[in-house]
Amino acid sequence: MPNPLSKGWKYLTASLDRAIDENADPKVQLQQAADEAKRQHKSIVDHAAALLGDRRQWELKLHRLQEQQQKLEQQARAAINAGDNEVAEAYATQLVTVEQQLEDAKTMHGQAVSAAEKAQQMAKESELRLRDQMAQLDQLRAQADQAAMQQASVKAMGSMDEVLGRDPDANVPTLDSVREKIERRYATALGAQELAESSSATSRMEEIMSGASDMRASARLEEIRAQLATETTGELEAGKGERVVDDAEIEEDGGGQEAPEPDEAEVSEEMEEVADSEEAPEQPNPTPVYTEVKRDLGADVHAPLDEKPGSER
């Protein structure tokens, strides 16, 4: 029967591992992977160095045993030449032992050489693999940075959408309201300007009409004065004709009687009236302004004196 405590512990451990993996920073995990790759490479290199050291050690031992072998052979030969058999046998026994050790050393040296070569090959492969892993880790770091930037951009866009989705603050005017207020003020100003221009045009027309009326009145007054002057001149001429006729009749009636002398007051009065009639001003021609007003109004403001109604040519 399975142990519930052990099962729960394993489940809790797996759950924690999963939570850690999901929430872990990719850069931290990449750094951990890089450290692990470097550690493995260092272990392989250290092992290869140890094997190379063993090979070197067996080479030194093999070299030393070979020197001992040669030395014992020389000593044994010297003892044999000297006729000392016991010493020669002792050297021979030592020589056999050294030769046995030499054989064992050669075997171990061969194994050490083979192991060292394999270790060197593994070290080279580990170095190439480490370089490849470092390049991949650099690429993954760049991708992690891009992913972080993309997440930040998405987060910023989400925040912007959230801000845009909010209701505008009632205490802050919107662009539409400000635009509407400006357009309303502009339209009001244009209307006031149109009214001012209309009033100015109306005042100008009234001034022109008033000026035209005044000029027509002045022209009419001059016509009346000229008419009065003409009538006065005609009356004086008629009065002179009547006096001549009366004088002739008196001469005819009185025979040789002398005509009465005229009254000096009447003669002076008549002379003044004639002088006034001769000095009466002529009717002035209309001014350019009056002519322009006349053209605009389309009325016959100034008529010639000889075309007055009721006058005889």
NUKOL-238514 format. One record per residue: residue in one letter; x, y, z of N, C-alpha, C, O in turn. Coordinates in steps of 0.1 Angstrom, whole numbers, plus 5000, padded with zeros to 4 digits. Layout:
AXYZXYZXYZXYZ;...
END
This chain:
M500849885000500050005000500950125000501850145008;P500650224991501550344990501350435002500350435009;N502450495006502450585017501850725013502350785004;P500750765020500150895016501051015018501051105011;L501851005029502751115032503851125021504151245017;S504351015017505451025007504851074994505451144986;K503651024991502951064978502651214979502851284969;G502151264990501851404991503051494990503151594984;W504151444997505451514996505951524982506351634977;K505851414974506351424960505451514952505951584943;Y504151514955503251604947503551744950503551834942;L503751774963504051914967505351954961505452074957;T506351864961507651904955507451934940508052034935;A506751844933506551864919505751994916506052074906;S504752024924503952144923504852274925504752364917;L505752264935506652384938507652394926507852514922;D508152284921509052294910508452364898508952444891;R507152314895506452374884506152524886506352604877;A505752564898505452704900506752784899506752894894;I507852724904509152804903509552814888510052924884;D509352704880509752714866508852814859509352884850;E507552824862506652914855506953054859506853144850;N507353084871507553224876508953264876509253374879;A509853174872511253204872511653304861511053304850;D512653384863513153474853513953394843514953324847;P513653404830514453334820515953364820516753274818;K516253484823517753524824518453444835519553404834;V517753434846518353354857518453214854519553154857;Q517453154847517553014843518752994833519452894833;L518853094823519953084814521253094821522253024817;Q521353174831522653184838522953054845524053014846;Q521852994851522052864857522552764847523452684850;A521952754835522352664825523852694821524552594819;A524152814819525552854816526552804827527552754824;D526152824839527052784850527152634850528252574853;E526052564847526152414847527052364836527752274837;A526852424824527752384812529152414815530052334812;K529452524821530852554825531352454835532552414835;R530552424845530952324855531252184849532252124852;Q530352144840530652014833531952014825532751924825;H532152124818533352134810534552134819535552074816;K534452204830535652214839535852074845537052034847;S534851994848535051864853535751774843536651694846;I535251784830535951704819537351744818538251654816;V537651874818539051924817539851874828541051834826;D539251884840540051834852540351684851541451644855;H539351604847539551464845540651434835541451354837;A540551504823541551484813542951524818543951464815;A543051634826544351674832544851564841546051544842;A543951504849544351404858544951284850545951224854;L544251244840544751134832546051164825546951074824;L546151284821547451324815548551324825549651284823;G548151364838549151354849549551204852550751174854;D548551114851548850974853549850924843550750844846;R549550954830550450914819551850964822552850894820;R551951094825553251144828553951074840555151054839;Q553151044850553750974861554250834857555350794862;W553450764850553950634845555150644836555950554836;E555150744829556350764820557650784829558650724826;L557450864839558650884848559050754856560250724857;K558050684860558250554867558950454858559850384862;L558450444845558950354836560450394833561250304831;H560650524831562050564829562950524841564150484839;R562450544853563250504865563550354866564650314869;L562550274863562750134863563750084852564549994854;Q563650144841564650114830566050144835566950064832;E566250254842567550294847568050194857569150154857;Q567050144866567450044876567749914869568749844874;Q567049884859567349754852568749754846569449664848;Q569049864840570349874834571449874845572549814843;K571249944856572249944866572449804873573549764876;L571349734875571449594881572149504871572849414875;E571849514858572549434849574049454849574849364849;Q574449584850575849614850576449564863577549504863;Q575749574874576349524887576449374887577349314892;A575449304881575449154881576649114872577249014875;R576849184861577949144852579349164859580249084858;A579349274866580549304874580849194884581949154886;A579749144891579949044901580348914895581148834900;I579748884883580148764876581548764872582348674873;N581948884867583348894863584348884875585448834873;A583848934886584648924898584648784904585448754913;G583748704900583648564905582848554918582948454925;D582148664921581348664933579848624929579048704925;N579648494931578348434927577148484935576048514931;E577448494948576348534957575848674954574648704953;V576848754952576448904949575748904935574848984933;A576248824926575648814913574248764914573348814907;E574048664922572648614924571748714930570548734926;A572248794940571448894946571049004936569949044935;Y572049044928571749144917570749084907569849154902;A570848954904569948894895568548894900567548914893;T568448864914567048854920566448994919565249014915;Q567149104922566649234921566349274907565449354904;L567149224898566949254884565649194879564849254871;V565349074884564049004880562849084885561849104878;T563049134897561949214903561749344896560649384893;V562849404892562749534885562149514871561349594866;E562549404865562049374852560449344852559749394844;Q560049274863558649254865557849384867556849414861;Q558449474875557849604877557849684864556949764861;L558949664856558949734844557849694834557249774827;E557649564834556549514825555149564830554349614822;D555049564843553749624848553649774845552549824842;A554749834847554749984844554450014829553750104826;K555049924820554749944806553249924803552650004795;T552649824810551249804808550349914812549449964806;M550649964825549950074830550250204822549350284821;H551450214817551750334809550850334797550450444792;G550750224790549950214778548450244781547850324773;Q547950194792546550234795546450384798545450444795;A547450434805547450574808547450664796546850764795;V548250614786548350694774547050694766546550794761;S546450574766545150564759544050644766543250714760;A544050644779543050714787543250864785542350944784;A544550904785544851054783544451104769543951214768;E544651014759544251054746542651074745542151164739;K541950974751540550984752540051114760539151184756;A540751134770540451254779540651384771539851484772;Q541851394763542051504755540951524745540551644742;Q540551414738539451424729538151474735537451554729;M537851424747536651464754536751614758535751684758;A537951654762538151794766537851884754537251994755;K538451844742538151924730536751934726536152034723;E536051814727534651814724533851894734532851964731;S534251884747533551964757533752114755532852194757;E534952154750535152294747534252344736533752454736;L534252264725533352294714531952304718531152394714;R531452204726530152204731529852324739528752384739;L530752364748530652474756530452604748529652694751;R531252624738531152734729529752744722529152844722;D529352624718528052624711526952654721526052734718;Q527052604733526052634744526152784747525052844750;M527352844748527452984751526753074740526053174743;A526953024727526353104716524853084717524053184715;Q524352964720522852954722522353024733521253084733;L523153034744522653104756522653254753521753324757;D523553304745523553444741522353474732521653574734;Q522053384723520853404715519553394723518653474721;L519553304733518353294741518253414750517153464753;R519353474754519353594762518753714754517853794758;A519153724741518553824732517053804730516353894730;Q516653674728515253644727514553674740513353724739;A515153654751514553684764514353834765513353884770;D515353914761515254054761514054104752513254194756;Q514054044740512954084731511554044737510654124735;A511553924743510253884749509853984760508754014762;A510854024768510654114779510154254773509154314779;M510754294762510354424756508954404751508154504752;Q508654294744507354274739506254264750505254324749;Q506654204761505654204772505454344778504354374781;A506554424779506354554783505554644774504754724778;S505754614761504954684751503454654752502554734751;V503254524753501854474755501254534767500054574768;K501954534778501454584791501154734789500154784794;A502054804782501854954780500654974772499855064774;M500454894761499254904753498054874761496954934759;G498054774769496954744778496654854787495454894789;S497654914793497455034802496855154794495955224799;M497355164781496755274773495355254770494455344770;D495055124766493555094763492755114776491555154775;E493355084787492555104800492355244802491255284806;V493355324799493155474801492155534791491355614795;L492255484778491355534768489955484771488955554768;G489855374777488455314780487855384792486655364794;R488555464800487955524811487055644807487255694796;D486155674815485255794813486155914815486955924825;P485956024807486756144809486356214822485256204826;D487356284827487156354839486256474836486456554827;A485156484845484156594842484756734845484356834840;N485856734853486456864857487456914846487957034847;V487756834836488656874826487956884813487256794809;P488057004806487257024793487856934782489056904782;T486956884774487356804762487656894751487357014750;L488356834741488656914729487456954721487357064715;D486456864721485156904714484557024720484057114713;S484457024733483757134740484557264738483957374736;V485857254739486657384736486557424722486457544719;R486557334712486357374698484957434696484857534689;E483957374702482557434701482557574707481857664701;K483157594718483157734724483857834715483357944713;I485057794710485757884701484957914688484958034684;E484357814682483557834670482357924673481958004665;R481757904685480557994688481058144690480358234685;R482158164697482658294698483058354684482758474682;Y483658274676483958324662482758364654482758464648;A481758274655480458314648479858434653479358514645;T479858454666479258574672480058694668479458804664;A481358684667482158804663481858834648481858954644;L481758734640481458754626480058824624479858914616;G479058774632477758844632477858984636477159074630;A478559014647478759154651479359244640479059354638;Q480359184633481059254623480159284611480159394605;E479259184608478359204597477359314600476959394592;L476859314613475959414617476559554617475959654612;A477859564621478559694621478759734607478559854604;E479059644597479259684584477859734578477859824570;S476759664581475459694576475059834581474559914574;S475259854594474959984600475760104594475260204591;S477060074591477960174585477460204570477460314566;A477060094563476560114550475260194550474960284542;T474360164560473060234561473360384564472660474558;S474260414574474560544577475160624565474860744563;R475960554557476560614545475460654535475460764529;M474560554533473460584524472560704529472160784521;E472360704542471560814548472260944546471661054542;E473560944548474361074545474261114531474061234528;I474361014522474261044507472961104504472861204497;M471861034509470561084507470261224512469661314506;S470861244525470661384531471461484523470961594520;G472661444518473461544510472661574497472661684492;A472161464491471361484478470161574481469861664472;S469461554492468261634495468661784497468061874492;D469761804504470261944507470662004493470362124491;M471361934485471761994472470562024463470462124456;R469461934464468261964456467562084462467062164454;A467562094475466962214481467662344477467062444473;S469062334477469862444473469562484458469462604455;A469562374450469262404436467862464433467762554425;R466962414441465562464440465562614444464862694438;L466262644455466262784460466962874450466462984447;E467962824443468562904433467662934421467563034415;E466862824418465862844407464862944410464463034402;I464362944423463363034427463963184426463363274422;R465263194431465863324431465963374416465663494413;A466463284407466563324393465163364387465063454379;Q464163284391462863314386462363454391461763524383;L462563474404462263604409462963724402462363824399;A464263704400465063804393464463834379464363944374;T464063714372463563734358462263804358461963894350;E461363774368460063834369460263984372459464064367;T461164024381461464164385461864244373461464354371;T462764184365463264254353462064274343462064384337;G461264174341460064194332459164304337458664384329;E458864314350457964414355458664554353457864644349;L459964564355460564694353460464744339460164854336;E460664644329460564674315459164714312458864814304;A458164644317456764674315456464814320455664894314;G456964844333456664974339457265094330456665194329;K458465074325459065174316458165194304457965304299;G457665084298456865094286455565174289455165264281;E454965154300453765224304454065374306453265454302;R455165404312455465544315455665614301455265734300;V456365544292456565614279455265644272454965744266;V454265544273452965564267452265674274451665754267;D452365674287451665784295452265924291451466024290;D453565934290454166054286453666104272453466224270;A453566004263453166044250451666094250451366194244;E450866024258449466064259449366204265448566284261;I450266234275450166364282450666474272450066584272;E451666434264452166534255451066564244450766684240;E450366454240449266474230448166554237447566644231;D447766524249446666594256447066734259446266824258;G448166754264448566894269449166984258449367104261;G449366934247449867014236451267054240452166974241;G451467184241452767234243453167234258454167294262;Q452267174266452567174281453767084283453966984277;E454567124293455767044296455366934306454466944314;A456066824304455766704313456266724326457366794329;P455466674336455966694350457266614352457466504347;E458066674360459266604363459066484372458166494382;P459766374370459566254378460066274392460966354395;D459466194401459866204415461266144416461466034411;E462166214423463466164425463566034433464365944430;A462666014443462665894451462265774443462865664444;E461265794434460865674425461965644416462165524413;V462665744410463765714400464865634407465365544401;S465265674419466265604426465865464430466765374429;E464665444433464165314436464165224424464665104425;E463765274413463765194401465265164397465465044392;M466165264398467565234395468065124403468865044399;E467765124416468265014426467764884422468464784422;E466464874418465864744414466564694401466764574400;V466864784392467564744379468964694382469364594377;A469564764392470964714395470864584402471764494400;D469864564411469764434418469464324408470064214409;S468664344398468364244388469564214380469764094376;E470464314377471664284369472664204377473464134371;E472664234390473664164398473164034404473863974412;A472063984400471563854405472463744400472863734389;P472863644409473863544405473163444396471963414397;E473963394387473563284378473463154386474063134396;Q472663064380472462934386473762844386474262824375;P474262804397475562724397475362584391474262524392;N476362544384476362404379476462304390477062334400;P475862184389475962084400477362044401478162024392;T477762024414479161974417479261834414478261764411;P480561784413480761634410479961544420479461444416;V479961584433479361504443477861494440477261384440;Y477261614437475861614434475561534421474561464420;T476461554411476261474399476261324401475561244396;E477261284410477361134414476061094421475560984418;V475561174430474361134437473161134428472361044429;K473161224418472061234408472161104400471061044398;R473361064396473460934388472960814396472260724391;D473360814410472960694418471460694420470860584420;L470860814423469460814427468560804415467360764416;G469160844403468360834391467260934390466260914383;A467361054397466361164397466961284390468161314390;D466061364384466461484377466461594388465461664389;V467561604395467661704406467761844401467061934406;H468561874391468862004386468262014371468761954362;A467262094370466662114357467062254352467162344360;P467262274339467562404333466462504336465262474338;L466862634337465962734340464862754329463762794332;D465362734317464462764305463462644304462562654295;E463562534312462562424311461762414323461162314326;K461662524331460862524343459362514339458962574329;P458562454347457162444343456562584345456762654355;G455762614335455062744335455762864330455262974330;S457062844326457862954322457862964306457662864300;E457863084301457863104287459263114281460163184287;R459463054270460863054264461063184257462063214252;
END
